[in-house]
Amino acid sequence: MERFIDRMLTPQIKSADVGYSVLTTLSSEAIVCAHSDVNRVCISEGSASVFAVSKEAAEQGLKYIRQLQILFDGSVPVCEFEYYSPSFSYRGFLIDVCRHFMPVDEILRIVDIMSLIGFNVFHWHLTDDQAWRFSVPGYPLLKKISSVRKNDEYINYPFEMEGFYSDKDIRTVVSFCSERGVTVVPELETPGHATALLAAYPEFGCTGKKLEVQTRWGIFKDVLNPASPELWTFLDKAFAKLSRFFPGPYIHIGGDECPHVQWKDNPQCRALMKKEKIRSLDELQGWFTSKAASLVAKYRKRAIGWDEVVDAPSIDRNVVVMSWRGLKGARVASSRGHNVILCPQQGLYFDKGYTADSYEPQQWGHFSVKDTFSVDLGMKDLPQEQRKLILGAQCNIWTELLHNGREIEYMMFPRSFALADSMWLGEHKDWERCLARRDSIARLCWKMNIVCSPVRWEDSQAGGML
């Protein structure tokens, strides 16, 4: 195994060339001092101490010790090293459980390693065109209809694909995450990507027609009706449920890829626009975003929306904007005073392949580990006042073509390790020091029963496995 501590740990530590020659077993839990003027881990014979400038930094110091225990099968090397404080407060990862359902144990396995390497937010994408995955009191058809879809992958063997998280499941995930310093952000997609909801409750839509839960992937014209009183009653109850079960500060309200064609021809929508003096369909979506955000705020939460929400001339300024179509959304949102989270698909969408090779379960392009590492999370081109509004970043993994946790792991690792460095270290990140940890990263994943892709880290065009 590598004889230098700094070539093992993620996020990359501050100290360089930290060697060791002796292993020890800790006889007690590490002593923690969270009021230090430096972040430092000290391991001596039988004991360990963590000195940190903040509680969050102290928690990561403990996680460095756990990484070493995993790598050394319960022992730890006698050593001492300094490490950085996090550059960004929001360090997230999204998993889409709608296109293909993900059992709780698979979610927990990924959360465990992501928390260990510096991530602190799990964005749980719970609703979409292809499924709705949680209950809302008074709406039983969500489980009976919205969580089930016909399979379209094997035409000679028809069956249904389904999955639903019970209240107990949600509590299990939230508790597991909380124990590891991870906040869970639930997402309820509005006003588009709502076919699964409309299949159960067509009165929430613009046409009232009976729909089926989508079996294809894409953008669909059937969307929620902003003028429907029944819809807002439902959303109020749904946000109330999410606020009770998820103690974190955020609820994601979606906002992406919403066609407006049905709004244009809907008498209720036209009447609403006249009443509220809304001049365009983009403004109508902005009105929807702000009203949804006000419901979320009613339960002392803050709304997050995908960057299409700033296609409207103005929205509730308290809405956090998640910039996925690139970094333009972050520029527009921050210029209007919104906090932003960066997740550009160019490098941070991990459902895209590492290479152009056909063996990968990829979709819609490819970005290498180095491409992920190279995304400018600090957005140096922005004025300083706008840069201060960047809360952090996250990687997203969509499951249109990913069927299970093992495929998801292959696409997430090792890219998640590179992103961890970027989010934690900011301008201190160093590609060569990241690259030097490749073998240790693969070993840590193997020890934690996690699939880690063996592809080349710097080749996004072709070349395949080593």
Helices and strands as residue ranges (DSSP letters): G 5-7, E 23-24, E 31-33, E 40-44, E 47-51, H 55-71, E 76-77, E 79-82, E 90-96, H 104-116, E 121-125, E 127-128, E 131-132, H 141-141, I 142-146, E 148-150, E 160-162, H 167-179, E 183-190, H 195-200, G 202-204, H 229-245, E 250-254, H 261-264, H 267-276, H 281-298, E 302-306, G 307-311, E 320-323, H 328-335, E 340-342, H 345-348, H 369-374, H 384-387, E 390-397, H 405-412, H 415-425, G 426-428, H 431-435, H 438-447
